[in-house]
Amino acid sequence: MPRYEYRCKACGDTFELNRPMAESSAPAECPQGHPDTVKLLSTVAVTGTSGPAKPAPSGGGCCGGGCCG
């Protein structure tokens, strides 16, 4: 189940909730009982590979080849 991060506007507390994707935008109450919260953007990157990261190609393209002045 996905985990979403929220911040309370009243007390500034940041907390996480596990909830179905269908409920990701549903209101969330902070652990202190305040109802006014906002969902934060995730900083986790998800990729389709499980192996080591491959280096970005270099050369050939405009900015990769050094033609951008």
HELIX and SHEET records of a PDB file:
HELIX    1   1 MET A   21  GLU A   23  5                                   3    
HELIX    2   2 CYS A   62  GLY A   65  1                                   4    
SHEET    1   A 3 THR A  14  ASN A  18  0                                        
SHEET    2   A 3 ARG A   3  CYS A   8 -1                                        
SHEET    3   A 3 THR A  37  LYS A  39 -1                                        
END                                                                             
